[in-house]
Amino acid sequence: MNVWERTVDKLKSTIQPYDYMHWIAPIVCHRVDHQRREIVLGVPDASHAHWLEEHLLPTIAEALAGEGLADYGIVWDTPGDDAQAAALAPASPADRSGPTITAPAAPTPRPELIARYRFESFVDGPTNQFALNAARAVADGPGTRYNPLFIYGGVGLGKTHLLHAIGHEVAERNPRARIRYVTSETFLNDFINAIRTDSVHDFRRKYRDECDLLLVDDIQFLAGKDRTEEEFFHVFNTLHSSHRQIVLTSDQPPRTIPDMEDRLKSRLEWGLIADVKPPGLETRVAILKRKADADGCDLPDEVAMLLARHIVANVRELEGALMRLEATARIFGTPITIAMTREVLGDLVSEEARRVSPDAIIKAVAADYRLTVNDLKGPKRHRNITVPRQVAMHLVRELTDGSLPQIGQMFGGRDHTTVINALKRIELLREADPELKSRIERLRRGLTH
């Protein structure tokens, strides 16, 4: 049993059977190059490599490390297309930057930046528009405004995408710009290695002197690591005082990061703080359709709507579900349909917990606001009625298969333009009013469980 076979044997016992069958089993080890310290793995296509990068890369890297290949780079090789390969170096569980699609015959000028994470591939909506505009402004004039830019939000909502998009935009505008993207884990490991090898001077030159744009992912993981925090504090001061741009992401705003020094929290709040929240239904559908188009996948509208209605909190999970459908369609040569989606994704899109009628939604909203059903369906435009009406429309749109014209008919014969405006309005109100957002979530839970 060779090194890759042993690695696969480990993976088989650590990941879900479905993921193993569809994503690990098709991988073929082409070679292990000990001179170049890399392992070349054959995959069916670039989208397969992308899915592995997003979902299983740390697990694969950890298994390889157990076989003595901890510092080996990974090269994804796709058959029939020597111009496409995705390289990762080093193959470390702590390195989440992922492989970059590039031509293996030519050097990659920005190997740390993921190629597809660009502004043009970012799907915007009411819940991320502010962060997107801030990121574009920083890319237009790095070091001149919003320094630092601090983007925070939950897992899988596009923070890393914006970070890489800034890097790509700056690189295209100024090819000589010295751009450094790192996760906080990478920064920590670099500093530890610098101490261990007595090369702190080189570390400081790398991050302080030879850097025009510093992009740091998941800065919260530096909290509680005193020496590393102090070193980053001085890196921050050096870059900021010389008007070089700093962009950071976190899962929470600076002031709520536990165990982080107050002086560093203060520095992180010097510039602009922008948050990203889970996208609305229409944005989720748009994300799926754009991803499918980019992959050359025929995704029916009804399947996109089914996925968007059931996967609401995490864009990464949404794209992962689509990738599973694409892989199944490719492997078995079948089109993506509602029936196939329910078979492949199982409980993820189960209708058992979502079987709710528009009438039940309208009654629940009316009761919660102490109104009547006729109030919500009637012509009155008082705010104490229009907001509950918009909430009801929003929930009917998310939890049923009703089209915009059908929803309009449910609410007193309103046209679909009125419904669209109502849905947009409630999205904005929900993000501006935490109490309203909480109320909508409570109503949704009560209707679906």
C-alpha positions as CSV (number, residue, x, y, z in Angstrom):
1,M,0.0,0.0,0.0
2,N,1.6,3.3,-1.1
3,V,1.4,6.6,0.6
4,W,-1.7,7.9,-1.2
5,E,-3.5,4.6,-0.6
6,R,-2.8,4.9,3.1
7,T,-4.0,8.5,3.0
8,V,-7.3,7.5,1.3
9,D,-7.7,4.7,3.8
10,K,-7.6,7.2,6.6
11,L,-10.0,9.6,4.8
12,K,-12.5,6.8,4.4
13,S,-12.8,6.5,8.1
14,T,-13.0,10.2,8.8
15,I,-15.5,11.7,6.3
16,Q,-19.1,11.0,5.4
17,P,-19.6,8.0,3.0
18,Y,-21.3,10.1,0.4
19,D,-18.5,12.6,0.3
20,Y,-15.9,9.9,0.2
21,M,-17.6,8.1,-2.8
22,H,-18.2,11.3,-4.8
23,W,-15.2,13.4,-4.0
24,I,-12.3,11.2,-2.7
25,A,-12.8,8.0,-4.6
26,P,-12.3,9.6,-8.1
27,I,-8.9,11.1,-7.1
28,V,-5.9,9.4,-8.7
29,C,-2.4,10.0,-7.4
30,H,-0.2,10.7,-10.4
31,R,3.0,11.1,-8.5
32,V,4.8,12.1,-5.3
33,D,7.7,14.3,-6.2
34,H,10.1,14.3,-3.3
35,Q,12.5,16.6,-5.0
36,R,9.9,19.4,-5.5
37,R,8.1,18.3,-2.4
38,E,4.7,18.1,-4.0
39,I,2.0,15.5,-4.6
40,V,0.1,15.6,-7.9
41,L,-3.5,14.4,-7.6
42,G,-5.7,13.8,-10.7
43,V,-9.3,15.0,-10.4
44,P,-12.2,14.9,-13.0
45,D,-12.3,18.6,-13.6
46,A,-11.6,22.1,-12.0
47,S,-15.0,22.2,-10.2
48,H,-14.1,19.0,-8.5
49,A,-10.8,20.6,-7.3
50,H,-12.7,23.7,-6.2
51,W,-15.1,21.6,-4.0
52,L,-12.2,19.7,-2.4
53,E,-10.5,23.1,-1.8
54,E,-13.6,24.5,-0.1
55,H,-14.7,21.5,2.0
56,L,-12.1,18.8,2.5
57,L,-8.7,20.4,2.0
58,P,-7.8,20.6,5.7
59,T,-8.9,17.0,6.2
60,I,-6.8,15.8,3.3
61,A,-3.8,17.9,4.4
62,E,-4.0,16.4,7.9
63,A,-4.1,12.9,6.5
64,L,-1.1,13.6,4.3
65,A,0.8,15.1,7.3
66,G,0.2,11.8,9.1
67,E,2.1,10.1,6.2
68,G,5.1,12.4,6.5
69,L,4.0,14.9,3.8
70,A,3.1,17.8,6.0
71,D,5.2,20.3,4.1
72,Y,4.3,19.0,0.6
73,G,2.4,21.2,-1.8
74,I,-0.7,19.8,-3.5
75,V,-1.2,20.1,-7.3
76,W,-4.7,19.3,-8.7
77,D,-4.4,17.9,-12.2
78,T,-7.4,17.7,-14.6
79,P,-7.4,15.4,-17.6
80,G,-7.3,16.8,-21.1
81,D,-6.5,20.3,-19.9
82,D,-2.9,20.8,-18.9
83,A,-3.5,24.6,-18.6
84,Q,-5.7,24.1,-15.5
85,A,-4.2,23.1,-12.2
86,A,-4.7,24.2,-8.7
87,A,-1.7,24.4,-6.4
88,L,-1.5,24.7,-2.7
89,A,1.7,25.3,-0.7
90,P,2.2,24.3,2.0
91,A,-0.3,21.5,2.5
92,S,-1.1,22.4,6.1
93,P,-4.4,22.1,8.0
94,A,-3.8,25.6,9.3
95,D,-3.5,27.1,5.7
96,R,-7.0,27.9,4.5
97,S,-6.0,30.0,1.5
98,G,-6.6,27.1,-0.8
99,P,-5.3,26.4,-4.3
100,T,-5.2,28.9,-7.1
101,I,-6.2,27.9,-10.7
102,T,-3.2,28.7,-12.8
103,A,-1.1,27.4,-15.7
104,P,1.6,25.1,-14.3
105,A,4.0,26.1,-17.0
106,A,4.0,29.7,-15.9
107,P,4.8,31.2,-12.5
108,T,1.8,32.4,-10.5
109,P,2.2,36.1,-9.5
110,R,-0.3,35.9,-6.8
111,P,-0.4,32.3,-5.6
112,E,-2.0,33.1,-2.3
113,L,-5.2,34.5,-3.9
114,I,-8.0,32.2,-5.1
115,A,-8.6,33.0,-8.7
116,R,-12.3,32.8,-8.8
117,Y,-12.8,35.1,-5.8
118,R,-13.2,38.4,-7.6
119,F,-15.7,41.3,-7.4
120,E,-17.4,40.2,-10.6
121,S,-18.2,36.8,-9.2
122,F,-19.6,38.2,-5.9
123,V,-23.4,38.2,-5.8
124,D,-24.5,41.2,-3.9
125,G,-27.8,41.8,-2.1
126,P,-29.2,44.0,0.8
127,T,-27.3,42.0,3.4
128,N,-23.8,42.5,2.0
129,Q,-24.1,45.6,-0.1
130,F,-22.3,47.9,2.4
131,A,-19.4,45.5,2.8
132,L,-19.1,45.1,-0.9
133,N,-19.1,48.8,-1.5
134,A,-16.5,49.3,1.2
135,A,-14.3,46.6,-0.3
136,R,-14.5,48.2,-3.7
137,A,-13.6,51.6,-2.3
138,V,-10.5,50.2,-0.6
139,A,-9.4,48.4,-3.8
140,D,-9.8,51.7,-5.7
141,G,-7.5,53.6,-3.3
142,P,-5.6,51.3,-0.9
143,G,-4.3,53.2,2.1
144,T,-6.2,56.4,1.4
145,R,-9.6,55.6,3.0
146,Y,-11.1,53.0,5.3
147,N,-7.8,51.9,6.8
148,P,-8.2,49.4,8.3
149,L,-11.3,47.8,6.7
150,F,-12.7,45.3,9.1
151,I,-15.3,42.8,7.7
152,Y,-17.2,40.5,10.1
153,G,-20.0,38.0,9.8
154,G,-20.8,34.3,10.1
155,V,-19.2,31.3,8.4
156,G,-19.7,31.0,4.6
157,L,-21.1,34.5,3.9
158,G,-18.4,35.9,1.6
159,K,-15.9,37.5,3.9
160,T,-12.9,35.6,2.4
161,H,-14.3,36.2,-1.1
162,L,-14.2,40.0,-0.6
163,L,-10.7,39.8,0.9
164,H,-9.3,38.0,-2.2
165,A,-11.3,40.2,-4.5
166,I,-9.6,43.3,-3.0
167,G,-6.2,41.6,-3.6
168,H,-7.0,40.8,-7.2
169,E,-8.3,44.3,-8.0
170,V,-5.2,46.0,-6.4
171,A,-2.9,43.6,-8.3
172,E,-4.5,44.3,-11.6
173,R,-4.3,48.1,-11.0
174,N,-0.8,47.9,-9.7
175,P,1.1,44.8,-10.8
176,R,4.1,45.9,-8.6
177,A,2.1,46.1,-5.4
178,R,3.3,43.8,-2.7
179,I,0.3,41.9,-1.5
180,R,0.2,39.5,1.3
181,Y,-2.8,37.3,2.1
182,V,-2.6,35.2,5.3
183,T,-5.0,33.5,7.7
184,S,-4.3,34.3,11.3
185,E,-3.1,30.7,11.7
186,T,-0.5,31.3,9.0
187,F,0.7,34.5,10.6
188,L,0.9,32.7,13.9
189,N,2.9,29.8,12.4
190,D,5.2,32.1,10.6
191,F,6.0,33.9,13.8
192,I,6.6,30.7,15.7
193,N,8.9,29.4,13.0
194,A,10.8,32.8,13.1
195,I,11.4,32.5,16.8
196,R,12.4,28.8,16.5
197,T,14.9,29.5,13.7
198,D,16.1,32.8,15.1
199,S,14.8,34.7,12.0
200,V,12.5,37.2,13.5
201,H,14.2,40.0,11.6
202,D,13.2,38.2,8.3
203,F,9.7,37.8,9.6
204,R,9.4,41.6,10.3
205,R,10.9,42.5,7.0
206,K,8.3,40.2,5.3
207,Y,5.3,41.7,7.0
208,R,6.4,45.3,7.8
209,D,8.8,46.3,5.0
210,E,7.8,44.2,2.0
211,C,4.1,44.6,2.2
212,D,1.8,47.2,0.6
213,L,-1.5,45.5,1.2
214,L,-2.0,43.1,4.2
215,L,-5.1,40.8,4.0
216,V,-5.7,38.8,7.2
217,D,-8.5,36.2,7.5
218,D,-10.1,35.3,10.8
219,I,-8.1,37.7,13.0
220,Q,-10.0,36.6,16.1
221,F,-7.8,33.5,16.3
222,L,-4.9,35.7,17.4
223,A,-6.7,36.5,20.6
224,G,-5.0,35.1,23.7
225,K,-1.7,34.5,22.0
226,D,0.2,37.2,23.7
227,R,3.5,37.4,21.8
228,T,1.8,37.0,18.4
229,E,-0.7,39.6,19.3
230,E,2.0,42.0,20.3
231,E,3.9,41.3,17.1
232,F,0.8,41.9,15.0
233,F,0.2,45.1,16.9
234,H,3.6,46.4,15.8
235,V,3.0,45.2,12.2
236,F,-0.3,47.1,12.2
237,N,1.3,50.3,13.5
238,T,4.1,50.2,10.9
239,L,1.8,49.6,8.0
240,H,-0.9,52.1,9.1
241,S,1.6,54.9,9.8
242,S,3.0,54.6,6.4
243,H,-0.4,54.6,4.7
244,R,-0.4,51.0,3.6
245,Q,-3.7,49.2,3.5
246,I,-4.9,46.6,6.0
247,V,-8.0,44.5,5.6
248,L,-9.2,42.0,8.2
249,T,-12.0,39.6,8.6
250,S,-13.5,38.1,11.7
251,D,-16.6,36.2,12.9
252,Q,-17.5,39.2,15.2
253,P,-16.8,42.9,15.6
254,P,-13.5,43.9,17.3
255,R,-14.9,45.0,20.6
256,T,-16.6,41.6,21.3
257,I,-13.5,39.4,20.5
258,P,-12.7,37.6,23.7
259,D,-9.2,37.6,25.2
260,M,-7.9,40.2,22.7
261,E,-5.9,43.1,24.1
262,D,-7.8,46.4,24.3
263,R,-5.1,48.3,22.5
264,L,-5.3,46.0,19.5
265,K,-9.1,46.1,19.6
266,S,-8.8,49.9,19.5
267,R,-6.6,49.7,16.5
268,L,-9.0,47.4,14.6
269,E,-11.7,50.0,15.1
270,W,-9.8,52.9,13.7
271,G,-11.1,52.5,10.1
272,L,-14.4,51.2,8.8
273,I,-16.3,48.2,10.2
274,A,-18.7,46.4,7.8
275,D,-20.8,43.3,8.5
276,V,-22.2,40.6,6.2
277,K,-25.4,38.8,7.0
278,P,-27.1,35.7,5.6
279,P,-28.5,36.6,2.1
280,G,-32.2,36.8,1.3
281,L,-34.1,34.3,-0.8
282,E,-33.6,36.1,-4.2
283,T,-29.9,36.6,-3.5
284,R,-29.5,32.9,-2.6
285,V,-31.2,31.9,-5.9
286,A,-28.9,34.4,-7.8
287,I,-25.8,32.8,-6.1
288,L,-26.9,29.4,-7.2
289,K,-27.7,30.4,-10.8
290,R,-24.4,32.3,-11.2
291,K,-22.4,29.4,-9.8
292,A,-24.2,26.9,-12.0
293,D,-23.6,29.1,-15.1
294,A,-19.9,29.4,-14.2
295,D,-19.6,25.6,-13.9
296,G,-21.5,25.0,-17.2
297,C,-24.3,23.3,-15.3
298,D,-28.0,23.3,-16.3
299,L,-29.8,24.2,-13.0
300,P,-33.6,24.4,-13.4
301,D,-35.2,27.4,-11.7
302,E,-37.4,25.2,-9.5
303,V,-34.4,23.3,-8.2
304,A,-32.6,26.6,-7.4
305,M,-35.7,27.8,-5.6
306,L,-35.9,24.5,-3.6
307,L,-32.3,24.8,-2.5
308,A,-32.6,28.5,-1.6
309,R,-35.7,27.9,0.5
310,H,-34.1,25.2,2.6
311,I,-30.5,26.4,2.9
312,V,-30.8,29.9,4.4
313,A,-27.8,30.7,6.6
314,N,-24.7,29.7,4.8
315,V,-23.6,30.4,1.2
316,R,-20.8,27.8,1.4
317,E,-23.4,25.1,2.3
318,L,-25.6,26.4,-0.5
319,E,-22.7,26.0,-3.0
320,G,-21.7,22.7,-1.5
321,A,-25.2,21.3,-2.1
322,L,-25.0,22.5,-5.8
323,M,-21.6,20.8,-6.2
324,R,-23.1,17.5,-5.0
325,L,-25.8,17.8,-7.5
326,E,-23.4,18.6,-10.3
327,A,-21.2,15.7,-9.4
328,T,-24.1,13.3,-9.3
329,A,-25.4,14.5,-12.7
330,R,-21.9,14.2,-14.2
331,I,-21.1,10.8,-12.8
332,F,-24.4,9.2,-13.6
333,G,-25.2,11.2,-16.8
334,T,-28.6,12.4,-15.5
335,P,-30.1,15.8,-15.5
336,I,-30.7,17.8,-12.3
337,T,-34.4,17.5,-11.4
338,I,-36.5,18.0,-8.2
339,A,-36.7,14.3,-7.7
340,M,-32.9,13.8,-8.1
341,T,-32.3,16.7,-5.7
342,R,-34.4,15.2,-3.0
343,E,-32.8,11.8,-3.5
344,V,-29.2,13.2,-3.4
345,L,-29.6,15.8,-0.6
346,G,-32.1,13.9,1.5
347,D,-33.0,15.6,4.8
348,L,-31.3,18.8,3.6
349,V,-34.3,19.6,1.4
350,S,-36.9,17.4,3.2
351,E,-40.4,18.8,2.9
352,E,-41.6,17.3,6.1
353,A,-40.4,20.2,8.2
354,R,-41.4,22.7,5.6
355,R,-44.9,21.6,4.6
356,V,-46.8,24.8,5.4
357,S,-49.6,26.5,3.5
358,P,-49.8,30.3,2.7
359,D,-53.1,30.5,4.7
360,A,-51.3,29.1,7.8
361,I,-48.5,31.7,7.4
362,I,-51.0,34.6,7.0
363,K,-53.0,33.4,10.1
364,A,-49.8,33.0,12.2
365,V,-48.5,36.5,11.3
366,A,-51.9,38.1,11.9
367,A,-52.2,36.4,15.3
368,D,-48.6,37.5,16.2
369,Y,-49.4,41.1,15.4
370,R,-52.9,40.9,16.9
371,L,-54.5,41.7,13.6
372,T,-57.0,39.9,11.5
373,V,-56.4,38.0,8.2
374,N,-58.7,40.6,6.5
375,D,-56.3,43.3,7.8
376,L,-53.4,41.7,6.0
377,K,-55.3,41.0,2.8
378,G,-57.2,44.3,2.8
379,P,-56.3,47.8,1.3
380,K,-55.3,49.6,4.5
381,R,-51.8,51.2,4.3
382,H,-51.2,52.1,7.9
383,R,-47.7,51.2,9.1
384,N,-49.0,48.9,11.8
385,I,-50.6,46.8,9.0
386,T,-48.2,47.3,6.1
387,V,-45.1,45.9,8.0
388,P,-47.0,42.8,9.2
389,R,-48.3,42.4,5.6
390,Q,-44.8,42.6,4.2
391,V,-43.6,40.1,6.9
392,A,-46.3,37.7,5.8
393,M,-45.4,38.1,2.1
394,H,-41.8,37.5,2.9
395,L,-42.5,34.2,4.8
396,V,-44.9,33.0,2.0
397,R,-42.2,33.7,-0.5
398,E,-39.6,31.8,1.5
399,L,-41.6,28.8,2.8
400,T,-43.9,28.0,-0.2
401,D,-43.7,27.6,-3.9
402,G,-45.9,30.6,-4.6
403,S,-44.9,32.8,-7.5
404,L,-44.9,36.6,-7.2
405,P,-48.3,37.0,-9.0
406,Q,-49.7,34.2,-6.9
407,I,-48.6,35.9,-3.7
408,G,-50.2,39.1,-4.9
409,Q,-53.5,37.3,-5.4
410,M,-53.2,35.9,-1.8
411,F,-53.0,39.5,-0.5
412,G,-56.1,41.1,-2.0
413,G,-55.2,41.0,-5.7
414,R,-52.0,43.1,-5.6
415,D,-49.8,43.0,-8.6
416,H,-46.4,41.3,-8.7
417,T,-44.6,44.7,-8.7
418,T,-46.2,45.6,-5.4
419,V,-45.0,42.2,-4.0
420,I,-41.5,42.8,-5.2
421,N,-41.3,46.2,-3.6
422,A,-42.8,44.7,-0.3
423,L,-40.1,42.0,-0.3
424,K,-37.3,44.5,-0.8
425,R,-38.7,46.8,1.8
426,I,-38.9,44.0,4.5
427,E,-35.3,42.9,3.7
428,L,-34.1,46.4,4.4
429,L,-36.3,46.8,7.5
430,R,-35.2,43.4,8.9
431,E,-31.5,44.3,8.6
432,A,-32.0,47.7,10.2
433,D,-34.2,46.4,13.1
434,P,-32.9,43.5,15.2
435,E,-36.2,43.1,16.9
436,L,-38.0,42.7,13.6
437,K,-35.4,40.2,12.4
438,S,-35.8,38.2,15.6
439,R,-39.6,38.3,15.3
440,I,-39.4,36.9,11.7
441,E,-37.1,34.2,12.7
442,R,-39.4,33.2,15.6
443,L,-42.3,33.1,13.2
444,R,-40.4,31.0,10.7
445,R,-39.4,28.5,13.4
446,G,-42.9,28.2,14.6
447,L,-44.2,27.5,11.1
448,T,-41.6,25.0,10.1
449,H,-41.1,22.9,13.2
